[in-house]
């Protein structure tokens, strides 16, 4: 049986291949300052925003996938919008748990991402 660190590292290693470290390093601050749902909502649209926004959106999508695999988010979560919908309907303690797990996952994702 694997511990949480091993699960996070394995998931992040898969998702970090095409991500830039400098872009991802902004995401934990967004989550801490605005909350997980508000940070996720910032990347929900399909509008432009440049290369960094694409990397941030991919990182948030990877986070949604990880939360689903950890069974914090429901099985219907497949993208950012469905993550927001799912976590909005759950109790506040689940949102708090999802935020904590997202920040822990992002620390691994940032470590495995490529330098610019």
NORTADA-V729393 format. One record per residue. RES is the residue in one letter. PHI is phi in degrees with one decimal (999 if undefined). D_LAST is the distance of its C-alpha to the last C-alpha in whole Angstrom. Layout:
[[RES,PHI,D_LAST] [RES,PHI,D_LAST]]
//
This chain:
[[X,999,35] [X,-89.7,32] [X,-87.6,31] [X,-61.3,28] [X,-62.0,26] [X,-65.8,26] [X,-63.8,26] [X,-64.8,23] [X,-63.1,21] [X,-62.7,22] [X,-67.3,22] [X,-68.0,18] [X,-60.0,17] [X,-67.1,19] [X,-88.8,17] [X,-88.2,13] [X,-55.2,13] [X,-109.7,11] [X,-107.4,9] [X,-93.4,6] [X,-61.8,7] [X,-65.0,7] [X,-73.9,9] [X,-66.7,11] [X,-64.1,12] [X,-82.7,14] [X,-67.9,16] [X,-59.2,18] [X,-64.4,19] [X,-61.5,20] [X,-68.1,23] [X,-64.3,24] [X,-79.1,25] [X,-114.6,26] [X,96.8,27] [X,-63.9,26] [X,-65.9,28] [X,-67.6,27] [X,-64.3,23] [X,-64.7,24] [X,-62.4,26] [X,-64.7,23] [X,-113.8,21] [X,-78.5,25] [X,-74.9,25] [X,-106.6,24] [X,-70.0,24] [X,-64.7,21] [X,134.4,18] [X,89.1,15] [X,-63.2,12] [X,-62.3,11] [X,-65.4,15] [X,-62.9,15] [X,-66.2,12] [X,-65.1,14] [X,-65.2,17] [X,-63.4,16] [X,-65.4,16] [X,-69.1,19] [X,-64.8,21] [X,-63.0,20] [X,-65.3,21] [X,-60.6,24] [X,-61.8,25] [X,-64.6,24] [X,-63.4,27] [X,-67.5,29] [X,-65.1,29] [X,-81.9,30] [X,65.7,33] [X,-85.2,32] [X,-97.5,32] [X,-71.1,34] [X,-68.4,34] [X,-84.5,34] [X,-75.3,30] [X,-136.8,28] [X,-153.3,26] [X,-66.5,25] [X,-62.2,28] [X,-69.3,30] [X,-64.4,29] [X,-61.4,30] [X,-60.6,33] [X,-66.5,34] [X,-69.4,33] [X,-67.1,35] [X,-92.7,38] [X,-95.7,38] [X,-64.4,39] [X,-56.7,37] [X,-65.4,37] [X,-69.8,35] [X,-64.5,32] [X,-63.8,32] [X,-64.0,31] [X,-63.9,29] [X,-63.4,27] [X,-61.9,27] [X,-67.7,26] [X,-62.5,23] [X,-65.3,22] [X,-66.1,22] [X,-64.4,21] [X,-64.5,17] [X,-65.0,17] [X,-72.8,17] [X,-59.5,15] [X,-64.9,12] [X,-65.4,13] [X,-87.9,12] [X,-68.9,9] [X,-78.5,6] [X,-73.5,4] [X,-82.6,0]]
//
